[in-house]
Amino acid sequence: MAAAESPSAALRRRDLCSRGIRLAGKMRADVVDLLDAYVEQQGLDASASVAAVEGVPLAAVERWDEQTGTQRLLENLAAYRAFRALLAQMLEEQREQLGEADAGLGRALAAVLLQVSAFAYHLEELLRLESRGVPGEEGDEEEEEDGPPPPPRLSLFEQKLRGLGVLRELAQWAVRSVRDLRQLAKPSPATGAAPGLAESP
C-alpha cells in the first residue's frame, strides 16, 4: 500500500503529477479557445443553458476533500475515457455537417481529442504507480469488437447543444484535474488524501 512508499516512487509520483498539471492546464486553455470558436461557428449563444448531457460525467463532487488519491485518479480516468468517445463522435458529426467548410474547427477538435487521449494515458501511468490495475483495459477491447452502442438520433440543433455541453464540462474537468493532481502530489503518510484540506472545486 502507499504507507511504505519509497523515496524514488514518491519522486516519480510528484513528477507525474507536475507533468499532468501542465497537461491539464494546457488542455483547459485549448478547450476554452475551442468553445469560443464552436459557439461562433455553430451560431449559438455563449450563455445558452444546456441540460446535463447523457454520458458526460460531472466535474463537481460532494466532499471532494475526503476522496483518496486512488478515487481521484479512477474518477478522472473514467471521465476522460468518456470525453474521448464523445469528442470522437462530435468530430465525426462535424465532418458530416461541414465537410471541409470549416477545417479549422475540425482541426481544433481533433487536437483536443488527442490531448484528452494523452491525459487518459498519463492517468493510467499514475494508477500503475499506485500499484492499482488500470480498470477496463481488456473489457474495452472486447467492447470495441462489438462496436459502441449507436448514438441517439439527435436533430442538428440538439447535436450543437450537446457539443456545447461536452466542451463546457471538459473545461470544468480540466480545472478539477489540476486540483486532484495537486492534492495527489502532496506527501501523505498512509493514504492518498491529505487530511485537513478544505478546498473544493
Secondary structure, DSSP 8 states (H G I E B T S, - for coil): -GGG--HHHHHHHHHHHHHHHHHHHHHHHHHHHHHHHHHHHHT--TT------TT---S--TTGGG--HHHHHHHHHHHHHHHHHHHHHHHHHHHHHHTTTTHHHHHHHHHHHHHHHHHHHHHHHHHHHTT---TTHHHHHHHHHH---------HHHHHHHHHHHHHHHHHHHHHHHHHHHHHHS--SSSSS-TT-----
